[in-house]
């Protein structure tokens, strides 16, 4: 059941079924608008702008911890989420996700993205095929060269897989600003559908060249590390949101960062990682309501720089 058209009573039912009390989240339920969507430039396909990352959260979970992951995925789909990003070297995340996708029967409802990090042509092909088997979807929606490893070989593999129909979209990823120049060069010379990199209100380096280049070239953008690996929450612990955050319907520090990211028009999707059901719902709420304008974006950057 997506957010669009959802009434307060129906949304409360979803939360309660997930074992989350409304007071845990502190939402106002008087808005029934749908999640923000953005178009993939290569095709015009629309995807929700808030997705789900899995690094460090779905890597290795004891059996008793699967309930939270099951709840995260179930409510993610029920509340309109779609993009799930993972990788073979995120521990057991592909296997765990695939088993839960099958159990919940949601693979066809998702836009599933994974990566290739192997070295060598045959090893890369085997890794991509294993991702398909573990995740239980063919074609996968997106495969990406992970941190540009064995780049030329794996780009050739990715282009072959796309031509064969084994994957719908291809791209490249990195999580460090030092790679921005190389990422820009790649999207200028290669026929890529997606580029994934780090960006946040406190690390806005991508605004200088990489985000404008992606917009100019028609390449979809996925943003990782929106909370700077938790540094955002360490800096804001015990600090209340500024009153002016209400001007863009912001309800939490997580949404403060996510709404800043989403307010850049070149961003297609942001993938905050979590295994906490309440946090997953909070993150999705960043895709509702108003986004900051340029004046508010400047104010947000200044505010975070002064903390």
Buried (B, 14 or more C-beta within 10 A) or exposed (E): BBBEEBEBEBBBBBBEEBEBEEEEBEBEBEEBEBBBBBEBBBEEBEBBBBBBBBBBBBBEBEEEEBEBBBBBBBBBBBBBBBBBBBBBBBBEBBBBBBBBBEEEEBBEEBBBBBBBBBEEBEBBBEBBEBBBEBBBBEBBBBBBBBBBBBBEBBBEBBBBBBEEEBBBBBBBBBBEBEBBEEBBEBBEEBEBBBBBBBBBBBBBBBBEEBBBBBBEEEBBBBBBBBBBBEEBBEEBEEEEBEEEBEBBBBBBBBBBBBBBBBBBEBBBBBBBBBBBBBBBBBBBBBBBBEBBEEEBBEBBBEBBEEE
